Each structure stands twice: as C-alpha cells, then as structure tokens.
C-alpha cells in the first residue's frame, strides 16, 4: 500500500493380581518420539505441494473489504470487492467480479504488490519447491484452536526484485502436516513509500483432506515517511467446489472474493 500524499483397596487388589505368577501385565512401550524439525519441514512442504496443485482445481468465492480508520477507529474510506474464482470455457482459471462499489479510500492507494499479497502471500503456501527460499526455525509446539501444531518462524533468505515473500510465523497441524494458521506480513524489495500490514490467515479442512484458507484479518498502523494510517482488512473465502464436481463445500458465511488492486 502506498500513501497518497502518504490454548485403596481396589488398587491393592489390582497390584496383587498383576504381581501373581502366570498373570502378565500389558506394558505400553515408550511414547513415540516427535519427528525432528527437519523431518517436519520435509513432510509439511510435501503436503503443501499437494495442496497447491489440488487448490488449482477448485472454484471459490473471495470477498475482500479494506477500510481506512480515523484516530477514533471509525471508517473514513473503504475498498471492497467480491469475486468468483472460476474456470472459463477454455478451462483456464479466471476471476469474475461480482461486486465492486466505488473506491472511497482517501489516504492510501493499492498497488500491484498489494494484489500479489492478496493472491499468494496472505493465503501462504510453503511447498517443497519454495522451501529453500526461506530460513525456517522451529519454535516448539502450540495449540491453535485446540489443534496441536508445530510452530515455525519463516523469513526469506534473499529477496528478488518484483517478487513477494512471507515473513512471520506458521503453525503446522501435527497430524496432517499442513499449515493451519499464518501470522506475519508480505515483504519484498520496496521503497519506504510502500507499507504492508501484519495479517493472520486461518485455514479449515474443507474436503476431508486439505486445509483451505477461509479467513484473513489485518488491523494495523501503516507508517509512511509523511504520515501514519490505521487500516482494517478482512478477506473471506467460501463456496469451495472442485471443478467438475456437482456439490460445493461451504465454510461459514459467504466467502469473500480476492480483491482487485486499484
């Protein structure tokens, strides 16, 4: 974005029975060891590669709304767009805009880098093909909405001009080895006139196999050289449907579409 201006008896009896000749005690083996961080990374990167390919075969709706907030937290200006990500007659994925009211942002402009973040950074996927681009450090285990997860800090090793990257923390489900939550921001080679908000994205297991992004939220203050601006953004994804299938899978409210940048 660019600024415009800018969580006693019975016991003894059992023990006696277990200690009696001819009565064996079933002993459980040692708890299974946790995989090493490198093994976790290898596993989740492979699953993320599978997911990226699978998601390319799904249509869905994306709803985006971003607001500029004043010092009291009241909306001053907004930009919103609802789109359907569909397949055209030539079976190529395309974006069909359903709703796009007049943009009323007063202090900031959206640029192509914001669009890149909406499409590829906020619904972050870290595949086997891309994992070597990042420094990844294991932070430990932590629950996300009662789901046991491995958490990792992630940052790009080297940035290439015109490319966008994710920097922040990811949480990987300890059973399916897929990303279920990300928190961080989009980064790249930019000037100080361009600032990008911290965001968090949640995924849900939609088809019984893969975890799809369903909700992104940002509420942050962008600090430009000549001004600061608080923004709030919500992105909702819904109505996931595998291309060629008759039924669609809906999570929560109507899913927001990917916004088109101004």
C-alpha positions as CSV (number, residue, x, y, z in Angstrom):
1,X,0.0,0.0,0.0
2,X,1.2,3.5,-0.8
3,X,0.3,6.7,0.8
4,X,-1.4,9.1,-1.5
5,X,0.2,12.5,-0.3
6,X,1.3,9.1,2.4
7,X,-4.8,-22.8,24.4
8,X,-7.4,-48.2,48.2
9,X,-8.4,-51.3,48.2
10,X,-9.2,-51.9,44.7
11,X,-5.8,-50.6,43.8
12,X,-4.0,-53.0,46.1
13,X,-6.1,-55.9,44.6
14,X,-5.1,-55.0,41.1
15,X,-1.4,-54.7,42.1
16,X,-1.6,-58.1,43.8
17,X,-3.2,-59.6,40.7
18,X,-0.6,-58.2,38.4
19,X,2.1,-59.5,40.7
20,X,0.7,-63.0,40.8
21,X,2.5,-65.8,38.9
22,X,1.0,-66.5,35.5
23,X,-0.6,-63.1,35.2
24,X,1.1,-60.9,32.7
25,X,0.9,-57.1,32.7
26,X,0.5,-55.4,29.4
27,X,3.0,-52.7,29.3
28,X,2.8,-49.9,26.9
29,X,6.0,-49.1,25.1
30,X,7.8,-45.7,25.3
31,X,6.0,-42.8,23.8
32,X,6.7,-42.3,20.2
33,X,9.4,-39.7,19.6
34,X,8.5,-36.4,17.9
35,X,9.9,-36.1,14.4
36,X,12.9,-33.7,14.1
37,X,12.3,-30.2,12.9
38,X,13.9,-31.0,9.5
39,X,11.6,-34.0,9.1
40,X,8.5,-31.9,10.0
41,X,9.6,-29.3,7.4
42,X,10.1,-32.0,4.7
43,X,6.7,-33.5,5.5
44,X,4.7,-30.3,5.5
45,X,6.4,-28.9,2.4
46,X,5.5,-32.1,0.5
47,X,1.9,-31.9,1.7
48,X,1.7,-28.2,0.8
49,X,2.9,-29.0,-2.7
50,X,0.0,-31.5,-3.0
51,X,-2.4,-28.9,-1.6
52,X,-1.3,-26.2,-4.1
53,X,-2.0,-28.5,-7.0
54,X,-5.3,-29.5,-5.6
55,X,-6.4,-25.9,-4.9
56,X,-5.9,-25.1,-8.6
57,X,-8.8,-27.4,-9.4
58,X,-11.2,-25.6,-7.0
59,X,-13.5,-22.7,-7.7
60,X,-14.4,-20.4,-4.8
61,X,-15.7,-17.0,-3.8
62,X,-13.5,-14.4,-2.3
63,X,-14.7,-11.3,-0.5
64,X,-12.3,-8.5,0.4
65,X,-13.0,-5.4,2.4
66,X,-10.4,-2.8,3.5
67,X,-11.1,0.3,5.5
68,X,-9.1,3.4,6.5
69,X,-9.8,4.2,10.1
70,X,-9.5,7.5,11.8
71,X,-8.0,8.1,15.3
72,X,-11.2,7.0,16.9
73,X,-11.3,3.8,15.0
74,X,-14.2,4.9,12.7
75,X,-14.1,4.1,9.0
76,X,-13.1,7.0,6.8
77,X,-12.8,5.3,3.4
78,X,-13.1,1.8,2.0
79,X,-12.4,-0.5,-0.8
80,X,-14.2,-3.8,-1.3
81,X,-14.6,-6.4,-4.0
82,X,-16.4,-9.8,-4.3
83,X,-15.2,-12.2,-6.9
84,X,-15.7,-15.7,-8.0
85,X,-12.6,-17.7,-9.0
86,X,-13.9,-19.9,-11.7
87,X,-12.9,-21.8,-14.9
88,X,-13.7,-20.3,-18.2
89,X,-14.7,-22.1,-21.5
90,X,-11.1,-22.9,-22.2
91,X,-10.8,-24.4,-18.6
92,X,-8.4,-21.6,-17.6
93,X,-8.9,-20.1,-14.1
94,X,-10.3,-16.7,-14.2
95,X,-11.7,-14.1,-11.7
96,X,-15.2,-12.9,-12.2
97,X,-16.0,-9.7,-10.3
98,X,-19.5,-9.9,-8.7
99,X,-19.5,-6.7,-6.6
100,X,-17.2,-3.7,-6.7
101,X,-18.5,-0.4,-5.3
102,X,-16.7,2.8,-6.0
103,X,-13.4,3.1,-4.1
104,X,-13.6,5.7,-1.3
105,X,-10.1,5.5,0.1
106,X,-8.8,8.9,1.0
107,X,-5.2,8.5,2.2
108,X,-3.7,5.4,0.5
109,X,-3.6,3.7,-2.8
110,X,-3.5,0.0,-3.5
111,X,-0.8,-1.2,-5.9
112,X,0.2,-4.4,-7.8
113,X,2.3,-5.6,-4.7
114,X,-0.9,-5.4,-2.6
115,X,-2.6,-7.6,-5.2
116,X,0.3,-10.1,-5.1
117,X,0.0,-10.3,-1.4
118,X,-3.8,-10.9,-1.6
119,X,-3.3,-13.7,-4.1
120,X,-0.2,-15.5,-2.9
121,X,1.2,-14.2,0.4
122,X,-1.9,-13.9,2.7
123,X,-3.1,-17.4,1.7
124,X,0.5,-18.5,2.1
125,X,1.5,-22.0,0.9
126,X,5.1,-23.2,1.6
127,X,5.9,-26.0,-0.9
128,X,8.9,-28.3,-1.4
129,X,9.7,-26.1,-4.5
130,X,9.8,-22.9,-2.4
131,X,11.1,-24.1,1.0
132,X,14.8,-23.4,0.1
133,X,13.9,-19.7,-0.4
134,X,13.3,-19.4,3.4
135,X,15.1,-19.5,6.7
136,X,12.8,-21.7,8.8
137,X,13.3,-22.0,12.6
138,X,11.4,-24.4,14.9
139,X,9.7,-22.6,17.8
140,X,8.0,-25.6,19.5
141,X,4.5,-27.0,19.9
142,X,1.5,-24.9,20.4
143,X,-2.3,-25.4,20.0
144,X,-4.3,-23.4,17.5
145,X,-8.0,-23.6,18.4
146,X,-7.3,-26.9,20.3
147,X,-5.4,-28.3,17.3
148,X,-1.8,-29.4,18.3
149,X,0.6,-27.8,16.0
150,X,4.3,-27.3,15.3
151,X,5.2,-23.6,15.0
152,X,8.0,-22.2,12.9
153,X,9.3,-18.7,12.2
154,X,9.8,-18.1,8.5
155,X,11.7,-15.3,6.6
156,X,13.1,-15.1,3.1
157,X,16.8,-15.9,2.7
158,X,17.2,-13.5,-0.2
159,X,14.7,-11.2,-2.0
160,X,14.5,-10.8,-5.7
161,X,13.0,-7.6,-7.3
162,X,9.3,-7.8,-8.2
163,X,8.8,-10.9,-6.0
164,X,6.8,-11.0,-2.8
165,X,7.5,-13.2,0.2
166,X,6.0,-14.1,3.6
167,X,7.7,-13.2,6.8
168,X,6.3,-14.3,10.2
169,X,5.1,-17.5,11.9
170,X,3.3,-20.5,10.6
171,X,1.5,-23.3,12.6
172,X,1.5,-26.8,11.1
173,X,-1.0,-29.4,12.2
174,X,0.9,-32.3,13.9
175,X,-1.3,-35.0,12.2
176,X,-1.9,-33.8,8.6
177,X,1.3,-31.8,8.3
178,X,-0.4,-28.8,6.7
179,X,-0.3,-25.2,7.6
180,X,-3.4,-24.2,9.6
181,X,-2.5,-20.6,10.5
182,X,-0.1,-17.9,9.5
183,X,0.7,-14.6,11.1
184,X,3.1,-12.1,9.5
185,X,3.3,-9.8,6.6
186,X,4.2,-9.6,2.9
187,X,7.8,-8.4,2.2
188,X,9.9,-7.6,-0.8
189,X,12.2,-5.0,-2.3
190,X,10.2,-1.8,-2.0
191,X,10.6,1.9,-1.1
192,X,9.6,3.4,2.2
193,X,6.5,4.8,0.4
194,X,5.1,1.3,0.4
195,X,4.0,-0.2,3.6
196,X,2.2,-3.6,4.2
197,X,0.1,-4.7,7.2
198,X,0.6,-7.6,9.5
199,X,-2.2,-10.2,9.0
200,X,-3.3,-13.6,10.2
201,X,-4.9,-16.3,8.0
202,X,-6.8,-19.3,9.2
203,X,-7.4,-22.5,7.3
204,X,-10.1,-25.1,7.6
205,X,-10.2,-28.7,6.4
206,X,-12.7,-28.4,3.7
207,X,-12.7,-31.6,1.7
208,X,-11.6,-34.1,4.4
209,X,-8.0,-34.0,3.1
210,X,-6.7,-30.5,2.6
211,X,-6.7,-27.3,4.7
212,X,-8.0,-24.4,2.7
213,X,-7.7,-20.7,3.7
214,X,-11.1,-19.4,4.9
215,X,-10.4,-16.1,6.7
216,X,-7.7,-13.4,6.7
217,X,-7.8,-10.4,9.1
218,X,-5.5,-7.4,9.4
219,X,-5.7,-4.4,11.8
220,X,-2.5,-2.5,11.7
221,X,-1.0,1.0,11.5
222,X,1.0,1.7,8.3
223,X,3.9,4.1,8.9
224,X,4.8,6.2,5.9
225,X,7.5,8.9,5.8
226,X,5.0,11.7,6.0
227,X,2.0,10.1,7.8
228,X,0.5,7.1,9.6
229,X,-2.7,5.4,8.7
230,X,-4.6,2.6,10.5
231,X,-6.2,0.1,8.2
232,X,-8.5,-2.9,8.8
233,X,-9.0,-5.6,6.3
234,X,-11.0,-8.8,6.1
235,X,-10.8,-11.5,3.4
236,X,-13.2,-14.4,3.4
237,X,-13.0,-17.4,1.1
238,X,-16.1,-19.7,0.7
239,X,-18.1,-22.0,-1.6
240,X,-15.1,-24.2,-2.4
241,X,-16.1,-26.6,-5.2
242,X,-13.9,-29.0,-7.1
243,X,-14.0,-28.3,-10.8
244,X,-16.3,-30.8,-12.5
245,X,-18.0,-31.9,-9.2
246,X,-21.7,-31.3,-8.6
247,X,-21.5,-30.4,-4.9
248,X,-19.8,-27.5,-3.4
249,X,-18.3,-27.2,0.1
250,X,-19.2,-24.1,2.0
251,X,-17.5,-22.9,5.2
252,X,-19.1,-20.3,7.4
253,X,-20.5,-17.2,5.9
254,X,-20.4,-16.4,2.2
255,X,-16.7,-16.4,1.3
256,X,-15.1,-13.1,0.3
257,X,-13.5,-12.8,-3.1
258,X,-10.0,-11.8,-3.9
259,X,-9.8,-8.0,-4.2
260,X,-8.6,-6.3,-7.4
261,X,-6.0,-3.7,-6.7
262,X,-6.5,-0.1,-7.6
